[in-house]
Amino acid sequence: MPLEPEEAFHRAFRYEEFDVTEISMSSHMMTVARGDNAYIGIPAFISRVFRQSGIYIRTDRGIVKPENLRGRRIGVPEYQITANVWIRGILQDDYGVKPSEITWLRGGVEEPGRGERAPIALGEDIDLQQIPDDKTLSEMLEAGEIDGYIGARAPSCFLRGTPNVGRLFGDYRMVEEEYFKRTRIFPIMHMVGIRQSLVERNPWLPVSVMKAFICAKDIAVKELNEICHLAVTLPWMVHSFNEARSIMGADYWPYGLDANKHVIETFARYHFDQGLSKRKVDPVELFSPSALDLSKI
């Protein structure tokens, strides 16, 4: 079933509808920390994005650097989404801006009435407010009712070129490249989850699903380097592929825990510090043990 991530996660974490599904790393980590996770992960990281590009601001408010976000009203579709955990962590680690120094306004980006997909309990130092049910964050950003917005999706007001709405980092590509060179972190957003009850009845399932995703990735990566016929509608796709490899390494999108442990440990620290995990989660807890120990020939 091809679904937008918001719908897939809403249905997975609220109603546990799926047997095998794409899952949010943040929501999965939160439920693992509570001990009520319906899914167990495999380390096939099917979504990764640098998130310095996901900070949108009113350009008429004197916000010219991250430190200017202190004391501002910033919209979030959900406080718990993985993209926003990364953004808040980067703001604190790299620029000294703490989540408690910002007022957070939660609601739908384009549709009114959105809330958290799974229950959260934040510390008293976090000011998180629900916006009115008849408003959206994109409308509020366009009208100047909020000072900025962070999230995985660009708000429609930005995409339309609304005056006084822009990115905090105009040259986000350079900022994100510098971030990777300094930290070696390519932020993980989503992984694959399998229903716990299915794994208990079918212990072969995690490794088989993991192997399938490894094969799929190999096919996809091979296609990206095929200049005879372009796999996606980008004219210099092969150049971009080889440029990414020159900056980030031959396997710039690694699967498995070992190659990603430092990334997940950083995220786990952010998640706990931001009050989303009741305890700091060890990365190994997120995954089926068998999917971390594939056989070798």
TISEKE-809930 format. One record per residue (C-alpha): x, y, z. Coordinates in steps of 0.5 Angstrom, whole numbers, padded with zeros to 4 digits, always signed. Each point is the difference from the previous one (the first is absolute). Example, Ala and Ser with C-alpha at 12.3 -4.5 7.8 and 13.67 -1.06 7.14 Angstrom:
BEGIN
+0025-0009+0016
+0002+0007-0002
This chain:
BEGIN
+0000+0000+0000
+0004+0006-0002
-0002+0006+0005
+0003+0006+0002
+0004+0000+0006
-0005+0004+0005
-0006-0005-0002
+0005-0006+0001
+0002+0002+0007
-0007+0002+0002
-0003-0007-0002
+0006-0004+0003
+0001+0004+0007
-0007+0001+0001
-0003-0006-0003
+0005-0005-0001
-0003-0002-0007
+0006-0002-0004
+0004-0007+0001
+0007+0003-0004
+0000+0008+0000
+0004+0006-0001
+0001+0003+0007
+0002+0006+0003
+0007+0000+0004
-0003+0005+0005
-0006-0004+0002
+0003-0007+0000
+0005+0003+0005
-0005+0003+0004
-0004-0007+0000
+0006-0004+0002
+0002+0005+0005
-0007-0001+0003
+0000-0008-0001
-0007+0000-0004
+0003+0000-0007
-0004-0004-0005
+0005-0001-0005
+0007-0002+0000
+0005+0003-0005
+0005-0002-0005
+0006+0005-0002
-0002+0001-0007
+0000+0008+0000
-0005+0001-0005
+0000+0008+0001
+0006+0005+0002
+0000+0007-0001
+0004+0006+0002
-0004+0004+0004
+0003+0007+0000
-0004+0001-0006
-0007-0001+0004
+0000+0007+0004
-0004+0005-0003
-0001+0007+0003
-0003+0007-0001
+0005+0004-0003
-0002+0007+0002
+0001-0002+0008
+0007+0001+0000
+0002-0008+0000
+0006+0000-0004
+0004-0006+0004
-0002-0005+0005
+0001+0003+0006
-0006+0005-0002
-0005-0005+0001
+0000+0000+0008
-0006+0003+0002
-0004-0001-0006
-0006-0004-0002
+0001-0006-0004
-0005-0004-0003
+0001-0008+0000
-0005-0005-0004
+0002-0005+0006
+0005+0001+0006
+0002-0007-0001
+0002-0001-0007
+0007-0002-0002
+0002+0006-0004
-0002+0005+0006
+0004-0004+0005
+0006+0000-0005
-0001+0008-0001
-0001+0001+0007
+0006-0004+0002
+0004+0004-0005
-0002+0007+0002
+0002-0002+0007
+0007-0004-0002
+0002+0005-0005
-0003+0007+0002
-0002-0001+0007
-0007+0001-0001
-0004-0004+0005
-0007-0003-0001
-0002+0004+0006
+0002+0007-0003
-0006-0001-0005
-0007+0000+0000
-0003-0006-0004
-0006+0001-0004
-0003-0007-0002
-0005-0002-0006
-0001-0002-0007
+0004+0003-0005
-0005+0000-0005
-0006-0003+0003
-0003+0002+0007
+0000-0004+0006
+0006-0004+0000
+0003-0003+0007
+0005-0005+0002
-0001-0007-0003
+0003-0003+0006
-0001+0003+0008
+0006+0005+0002
+0001+0002+0007
+0005+0006+0000
+0004+0004+0005
-0003+0006+0004
+0005+0004-0004
-0003-0001-0007
-0005+0005-0002
-0004-0004-0005
-0007+0003-0002
-0005-0003-0005
-0002+0005-0005
-0008+0001-0002
-0004-0006-0003
-0001+0005-0006
+0007+0002-0002
+0006-0003-0003
+0007+0002+0001
+0001+0002-0007
-0005+0005+0001
+0002+0002+0006
+0007+0001-0003
-0002+0004-0006
-0004+0004+0005
+0005+0002+0004
-0003-0003+0006
+0006-0005+0002
+0007+0002-0001
+0002-0007-0004
-0001-0007-0001
+0004-0006+0001
-0002-0007-0004
+0002-0005-0005
-0005+0003-0005
+0001+0007-0003
-0006+0004+0001
-0005+0002-0006
+0001+0008+0002
+0008-0001-0001
-0001-0004-0007
-0005+0005-0002
+0006+0005+0001
-0004+0004+0005
+0003+0007+0002
+0004+0000+0006
+0000-0008+0001
+0007-0003-0001
+0005-0005+0002
+0004+0001+0006
+0006-0003-0004
+0000+0003-0007
+0006-0004-0002
-0002-0006+0004
+0004-0005-0005
+0006+0003+0003
-0002+0000+0007
-0002-0007+0000
+0006-0003-0004
+0005+0004+0006
-0005-0003+0005
+0002-0007-0003
+0007+0001-0001
+0000+0002+0007
-0004-0005+0004
+0000-0006-0006
-0008+0000+0002
-0005-0001-0006
-0006+0000+0004
-0005-0006+0000
-0007+0002+0000
-0004-0007-0001
+0001-0007+0000
-0004-0007-0001
-0004-0003+0006
-0003-0007+0000
-0006-0001+0005
+0003-0003+0006
-0005-0006+0000
+0001-0002-0007
+0008-0001+0002
-0002-0004+0006
-0004-0005-0004
+0005+0001-0006
+0007+0001+0002
+0003-0001-0007
-0004+0007-0002
+0005+0005+0002
+0006-0002-0003
-0004-0002-0007
-0003+0007+0000
+0007+0003+0002
+0003-0004-0006
-0005+0003-0005
+0001+0007+0002
+0007-0001-0001
-0001-0003-0007
-0005+0006-0002
+0006+0005+0002
+0005-0003-0004
-0005+0000-0006
-0002+0007+0001
+0008+0003+0001
+0002-0004-0006
-0005+0004-0004
+0002+0006+0003
+0007-0001-0004
-0003-0002-0006
+0001+0006-0005
-0003-0004-0006
-0007+0001+0002
-0001+0005+0006
-0004-0004+0006
-0004+0007+0002
-0001+0006-0003
+0006+0004+0001
+0005+0002-0005
+0006-0001+0004
-0002-0005+0004
+0006-0004-0001
+0005+0006+0002
-0004+0001+0006
+0001-0007+0002
+0007+0000-0001
+0001+0006+0003
-0004-0003+0007
+0005-0006+0000
+0006+0005-0001
-0002+0004+0006
-0003-0006+0004
+0003-0006-0002
-0002-0006-0004
-0006-0002+0004
-0002+0007+0002
-0007-0003+0002
+0002-0006+0004
-0005-0005+0003
+0002-0004+0007
+0001+0002+0007
+0008+0000+0000
+0000+0005-0006
-0005+0004+0003
+0001+0000+0008
+0003+0007+0001
-0006+0003-0004
-0005-0004+0004
+0003+0001+0007
+0000+0008-0002
-0007-0001-0001
-0001-0004+0006
+0003+0006+0004
-0004+0005-0003
-0007-0004+0001
+0002-0001+0007
+0002+0007+0001
-0006+0003-0003
-0005-0004+0005
-0002-0005-0005
+0003-0006+0002
-0001-0002+0008
+0007-0003+0000
+0006+0001-0005
-0001-0006-0005
+0006-0005-0002
-0001+0000-0008
+0001-0008+0000
-0007+0000+0004
-0004+0003-0006
+0002-0006-0005
-0001-0007+0000
+0006-0004+0002
+0000-0004-0006
+0000+0005-0005
+0006+0003+0003
+0004-0007-0001
+0000-0002-0007
+0003-0006-0002
+0007+0001-0004
+0002-0005-0005
